[in-house]
Structures are given as C-alpha cells and as structure tokens.
Amino acid sequence: MTRFDTLIKNGRIITAADSYDADIGIKDGRIVALGQGLEGADEVIDAQGLWVMPGGIDAHCHLDQPLGDGAVMADDFLTGTRSAACGGTTTVIPFAAQQKGQSLRAAVEDYHRRSEGKALVDYAFHMIVTDPTETVLKEELPALIQEGYSSFKIYLTYDDLKLNDREVLEVLAMARREGGMVMVHAENADCIAYLTELLESQGKTAPYFHSEAHSAIAEREATHRAISLAELIDVPILIVHVSGPEAIEQIRWAQGRGLRVYGETCPQYLMLTAEDLDQEGFEGAKCVCSPPPRDPKAQEAVWQALENGVFQVFSSDHAPFRYDDPQGKKLHGEDAAFHHVPNGIPGLETRLAILFSEGVVKQRIDATRFVALTATNPAKIYGLYPRKGTIAIGSDADLTLWDSEAKMTVRNEALHHAVDYTPYEGLELTGRPMLTLCRGRVVSRGGEPMVDAGHGRFLKCDKPQPARPRGSAKGF
C-alpha cells in the first residue's frame, strides 16, 4: 500500500470542470491518489473548511527583463517568484526579450542566467520577437519551439519593439509551420504617436494624458488587424491585456466566426480607471500602463467578457518599476512628459486575491471559472497541461488552499515584491490562499514564503493544443 509524502484531507476540491470533496495523496511531488478516507502519510494537512484549487499560473509577467533605455525592473526571479508564491501562484511565465539586431537565442540564454537558482516557484519562458530576420524565422525560432519555448509575443506598438504587417505575417506563418502560440500587444503605433504629439503641442504632458494618447480606438484597430492577419494565415493568436469593449467586440466577432482567437485581461482593467492616472503631481505615473485603464463602462465590459467566455486567461502583466527611483517611474524626472514614463504596474501577488474577491465572492464568476482563467486555460494554451493547471492523478502537486471568508487589506508593506508601491493600496478583499504547495512542498503559509531560492524549476513547454474559445461558434 502506497505511503504518501503528504496527504491533504477534508478539503473541497475545485477544478475548472467541477467541485467535490476528496483527499489528495502526494508522492515525489505529484498527485498519486484522489479519494475518500485516504491514510498513511509522513505529513497530513487538514483542509477542513478550505477550498483546494490548482496553484495559479501567471502567464504574463515581466521579471528582470533588460530594457535598453536605462530603466531597471525592480523584481528579479527571486523577489518576483517570492511574491508569486505568497499570492498563491506556483508557475510564472515571463519574457526573454530579443533586442533589435540581436539573436533571439542569445536572449533566451541570457534569461536562463538571470533566473538560475533564484526562483521559489516553477517557471517557463515566453519569447519577445522584435527582429524577425531570416535566421530568426528559419533557424532560431523553429529550434527554440522544439526545445520547449513554444510561445512568443509580438508588438504592434513601441518603436523598439513593433513589427510591420509584413513581418507579422511572416512570424504568423512560421508559427503555423512549427506549432507556436503567438501573443499580440495590439495598439496602433501611428495613432498613439499622432495623439502624443498633438497632446504635447497643447502642453498636456501629465501622466493622465497617457490614457488619451493610448486611445481605445487605437486598441480596437490593432486588435482587428491582428485578427485579420491571423485569419489570413489560419493560425491561433492570443490578444493580451485587453482593456475595454472596443477590443472585446473584435475578439467576440472573431470567436463567433469560429476563429481561434483567444483573449487575456488583467486586474488593472477591473479595478482602475483613467482617473487613477489623474493624481496630484506625478503620482499618476504609478498607474501608467499600456493599454491604460479606461472608465467604469469599460470595467463592466471586461467583467462581462470574463463571465461569458470571451477571455480565456487572467494574468497580472506584472511590470515592476519603483516609483521613487531614477531607474523606475522617475527615469526622466518628475516633470517628464507621459510618454517618457516606463510602462507597467505591479500585480503578481495580488492577482488571484483580487479576482477571487471581486469575482467569486461577489458572484460575478463561479469558482470553476476562476480556476479556468487563472490556471487551467493558461496551462493548456501554453503547453503545460496536464502537468500544471489541474488536480488530477499524475499532475504536479501544485495546490492552493483558500479560506473563502478570510478578510485582508492590501498594503504594500505586507507584499513581497521589490516595488515601493501597489496601485491597490487599501483595497479590502475577501478570500485568500492560506497555504500554497509547489510540487508537493509548501512554498507559502499565511501569505509568507516558506522555501529558499532555487526550489523553482524551469519548465519546457509542449506545443500548445488549446481548445477553441468558449465564445466560438464551433464551441469547445
């Protein structure tokens, strides 16, 4: 009879498909038994009154990413994954970013050096493709996809990152041949540049005007264009950090035609608005991100898209820049025009608690949908399922034990990232992960880290084989 390393008893198991009462037997870091009345373990964890869910997968976050403009991210793989673990996330997927004129493989190798021996939880890499040369498209990317780096991001904006339409088509064609998953930052660069110059000519340079320069129309146009190019090549894409109804309508339209178009949104589009950028002095810079938060009607549209299946993924887009730092938000000083402010806000540790409290507790989504958005769907889309993202025999024992009634107030001083603020300071939340296990080992307890750097392992990703989006006319 198998003796378990760890036995979790008396919990309410919740997956993306169903919920039920059962014990979980863990051996050598994996789930080896699910059943009633399991016995015999070196360690027994009583989950009475708690919900047992898969560990979260944050499939869009930025850690120790070289930027080339003098800005420095606050979080490396140590502080970032420490923050993840304390928030109930057991897998993170940040970005190995190619610099224009440089090798993509060199970027991946550099990212391994940055991550080696630091992570508390498991991690994989997306890639960022900024320079799709013939060598990259015919040699480097196909080889890297085969080696377990099966997803990559492209940009339709930012001068140092953006691709033109022909380059996008060539990248998409390569993805179709090799089986990669393409993520798209969809904003129209020329629209943003035009509006930025217009606003600056009128003296409108404060952080608030970032939200006007990054128009929802620019997001809508780029989303439609990305979908159209993907339809032409017949390849799946995922539109990341969608902010409001204009882009949502494009994704819903594509899904209704049976296209394999997936959507992702983030906590900032549920909890913040453009008014959060309109603060005294330079304070609004704390909430500068792209696309920017919009208005309450946009928030409601994002919630509806989470409820009805337009979105498959809920990520943090954690982009950690300190506010009071000449290498962070104040890179160009407190009088800098909005377009000089480093883009991004922190959110790795608060992502799950915000969606649980605002979504599950307030009955906007059910608990199974919460699991799908935060763990199961990312695992499927990015080639980690069923090793990650579910509670099943043979899967890694990545688990979070949630107290659905626990109260917490978000305070930056209690968070574990290396950023000097959180945009959610003072937010009252209900529900929190009380215990988090990564491969069977407790990595956080009561919101505090329980393992040292180096517990986390690098994950090779299989070629993605995601189901069609729920909003698709063809269904699952």
C-alpha positions, 0 to 999 in steps of 0.5 A: 500500500502506497505511503504518501509524502503528504496527504491533504484531507477534508478539503473541497476540491475545485477544478475548472470542470467541477467541485467535490470533496476528496483527499489528495495523496502526494508522492515525489511531488505529484498527485498519486491518489484522489479519494475518500478516507485516504491514510498513511502519510509522513505529513497530513494537512487538514483542509477542513473548511478550505477550498483546494484549487490548482496553484495559479499560473501567471502567464504574463509577467515581466521579471528582470527583463533588460530594457535598453533605455536605462530603466531597471525592473525592480523584481528579479526571479527571486523577489518576483517568484517570492511574491508569486508564491505568497499570492498563491501562484506556483508557475510564472511565465515571463519574457526573454526579450530579443533586442533589435539586431540581436539573436533571439537565442542569445536572449533566451540564454541570457534569461536562463542566467538571470533566473538560475537558482533564484526562483521559489516557484516553477517557471517557463519562458515566453519569447519577445520577437522584435527582429524577425530576420531570416535566421530568426524565422528559419533557424532560431525560432523553429529550434527554440519551439522544439526545445520547449519555448513554444510561445512568443509575443509580438508588438504592434506598438513601441518603436523598439519593439513593433513589427510591420504587417509584413513581418507579422505575417511572416512570424504568423506563418512560421508559427503555423509551420512549427506549432507556436502560440503567438501573443499580440500587444495590439495598439496602433503605433501611428495613432498613439504617436499622432495623439502624443504629439498633438497632446504635447503641442497643447502642453498636456504632458501629465501622466493622465494624458497617457490614457488619451494618447493610448486611445481605445480606438487605437486598441480596437484597430490593432486588435482587428488587424491582428485578427485579420492577419491571423485569419489570413494565415489560419493560425491561433493568436492570443490578444493580451491585456485587453482593456475595454469593449472596443477590443472585446467586440473584435475578439467576440466577432472573431470567436463567433466566426469560429476563429481561434482567437483567444483573449487575456485581461488583467486586474488593472482593467477591473479595478482602475480607471483613467482617473487613477492616472489623474493624481496630484503631481506625478503620482499618476505615473504609478498607474501608467500602463499600456493599454491604460485603464479606461472608465467604469463602462469599460470595467463592466465590459471586461467583467462581462467578457470574463463571465461569458467566455470571451477571455480565456486567461487572467494574468497580472502583466506584472511590470515592476518599476519603483516609483521613487527611483531614477531607474523606475517611474522617475527615469526622466524626472518628475516633470517628464512628459507621459510618454517618457514614463516606463510602462507597467504596474505591479500585480503578481501577488495580488492577482488571484486575491483580487479576482477571487474577491471581486469575482467569486465572492461577489458572484460575478464568476463561479469558482470553476471559472476562476480556476479556468482563467487563472490556471487551467486555460493558461496551462493548456494554451501554453503547453503545460497541461496536464502537468500544471493547471489541474488536480488530477492523478499524475499532475504536479502537486501544485495546490492552493488552499483558500479560506473563502471568508478570510478578510485582508487589506492590501498594503504594500508593506505586507507584499513581497515584491521589490516595488515601493508601491501597489496601485491597490493600496487599501483595497479590502478583499475577501478570500485568500490562499492560506497555504500554497504547495509547489510540487508537493512542498509548501512554498507559502503559509499565511501569505509568507514564503516558506522555501529558499531560492532555487526550489523553482524549476524551469519548465519546457513547454509542449506545443500548445493544443488549446481548445477553441474559445468558449465564445466560438461558434464551433464551441469547445 
